[in-house]
């Protein structure tokens, strides 16, 4: 009997040596006359164990990792093809605590299926949502998404149902669905993992969005640094079209939707939706003033749905199971789940999909395993390079959009980067300003000039040049950027700067009691 071995084709696994492991296993199996089939799946998200290979046994899949090419002979000697014991063995994959305690809705198939097999996708619930949507009126699809409470997973957390309803209600001979896959935030990788590990899910979600809003054309705008994701998406569009789940007259319904992948040119600002639309149109990515909103006048001046990868990939579950089933997860107005991404100084970096409401402390220690260095964790940046640095006193705030807003922080795309007690927060605050200066599109003065001046002011504070006056100047500058910037790049750069200043004043040479007066 042929034994199935699963080895991720995920970029993280490839970077860790997965291709060498595939070659070594294939060679060793041939020499030992073992009948195997290697399936290139997505990553399960236990990135510290990559390359993590799984073997299908009669009791379920058994995991081994991290595996190097040199480990392969000893794995065969230990009879790993039948789940044999080895130093790299982790038992049944589904029983690994990191995975077992998750609520995987959007990532339900990632790491389980062959990402480019329509048959495998459908065997695990794929296209069930689209099949329902093909029989529904557009307004009814929008209502299901509205009932789910789904909000934009790209950072702004705007209700998806309202956005879709606006596009549906706006007249237009041509409408578009655009997926923002320009995942540029530090410490984020959920979009990439989804596109590489379950691209058909994103295709299904975008097609449902098209049916919901009378849009017939979609574009996936992917950052240029994701070649594996781009290749997977293009191949997935091909197999979905071949199986008639995409293209003309989908499954004989008389409804059509087409998709194209477009590669970005490396500008962080193109993660902002209007800059992205400019880039798609062949222009330099510049932030557009609003109104008009993209939902009314978006791509090529037409009504456009623009959501990020995780937002759109959440839709198939919502249509298949119903909006209320999705809304049953989470807390308050933060419904459903979010794939949190653990990075930085943590022992167990990876992806954790959980319902809103758990705490940062749980993520850092129950899943992340504490710091990789063994030193105390000092600060955690949540929400990418524009997110606040949170001290331990805020690690028990529930992961909820509104709860985080109350502490001047944001959940954003779910990226979490941990720093131990060797981190210098004044340097990290300076980096935030410098990052903004480098990545600004230059359209508005508060962002373009404010970030450059901000870098200089932090340098003066660190050098103790008129420190007290410069701290006040930095606060005034941040206030101007917060209120006067056209988009979130300039408008949110003050978050990491002010949080570092407030919670870690000693790193700036400031007395804690003095800084407490401003908190």
C-alpha positions, 0 to 999 in steps of 0.5 A: 500500500502506498504511504502518503507523506506530507511535506509543506511547499510553504515558503517558510518550510522551503527556506528551512530546507524542505526541498532537500528533505523531499529529495532525501526522502524520495531517494531513501524510499527508492533505495529501500523499495518503499512505496510512497507518495509525497504530497506538498501541502501548506504549513500547519503553522508550527514554524519552529518545527519546519520542515515538519513532515507528516506521515498518514497512518491508520491512526491519523497523521504523525508529525516529525520535525524539524527534519533535515536531509541528514535525519532521513536515514534514521527516520526510515530506520525508526519505521517512521512510515508507520509512525515509529518513535524517533527523537523528532517525533511529535505524535499525532499532529492533531494532538499537538497542544499548539494545534489542538487548542485552536479554532480553525475556521479560515485555516481549516484546510491549510496543511491538510489538503493538497492546495492545488487539488479541486477534488481534495478541496471539495472533499474537505468542504470546499466550494460548499459556500459558493454552491449556496451563493450561486442559488441566492440573490446578491442581497441575501449573500450580503446579509449573511456576511453582515450577520456574521459580524465579519470586519476587515482583517487588514487592520481597519476592521471596517464591517465587511457587510456594509462595504459590500452593501454599498457596492451592491447598491451603487449602479455601474455597468462594471464592478470589481473585487480587489484582494489586497494581498500586499502583506507588508507589516512586520511579523505578519504572514497569514496571508502568505500562508493562506495563499500558498496553503489553500489558494482555492479558499481565497478564490472561492471567497472572491467569487462569492464577493463578486456574486454578492455585488454584481462584480464580474472581474477580480484582481489579487494584488500580491506583494512582489516578495511572495513568488511562491504565493503568486505561483500557487494562485496562478495555478489554482486559478487554472484548476478552478477555471478548468473545473468550472468554479471560476470563469464563464457560466459557473456550474451552469448558473449563468453567472460569471466571475474572472480572476487575475493576479497582479504583482506589486512593486514593493511599496509599503504604501500600496497596502493602503487601499487607494494607493493599491488601486492607483498601482493596479491602474498602472500609476504610482501608488499615491493615497487618494483623498476620501470621499469618494470611497472605493466602494463607490468610485474605486478601480478605474472609477468603478464600484469596487469591493476591496478586502484583504486575504483573510477577510475574503477567505473567511467568507466561504465558511460564512456562506457554507455554515451561515452568518450566525455560526461565524458570529458565535465565535468571538466577543463584543463587536469582534466576531469570528476568529483571527489568525494571530501570527507569533514572531520576534523573540519567541520559542514557538513562532507560528500561526494561531487561529483563535476566536477574539477574546483571548489575551496577549499573555495566552498567546505569548506563553501558552502558544509562543512558549515564552522568549527564545532567549530565555530572558524576560519579555519586555515589550510586544508590538501588536498590529505591525510597524504602526502598532503600539508597544505593549508592556506587561501591564497590558498583556491581559487586555482581551484581544478585541478591537474596541478593548485595544482601542481603549488602551491606544493600541490596535490588533490590526492584521494580527501580527505579534512581535515580542522583544526581550529586556535587551531591547532599547525602546528609544531605538524602536521608536526611532525606527517607527519614524524612520520607517514612515519617512522611507515608506511615505508616498509623499502626498501629505506634509504631516507624514512626509515631513513629520516622520523625517523631523520625528527621527531627528527629534528622537535622536536629540532626546537620546543625545540629551539635547534639551530633552524636556523641550524635545519630548514636548516637541515630539508629542506635538509632532505626533499629534499633528501626524495623528490628526493631519495625515491622509492615511494610516501610515502617517496617522498611526506612526505615533502609536509605537512612538508614544507607547514607547515613550509612555511605558518605557521612559527610562530608555529615553533617559526620562524619569518615570514620574515625569512621563506618568504625568502625560499618560 
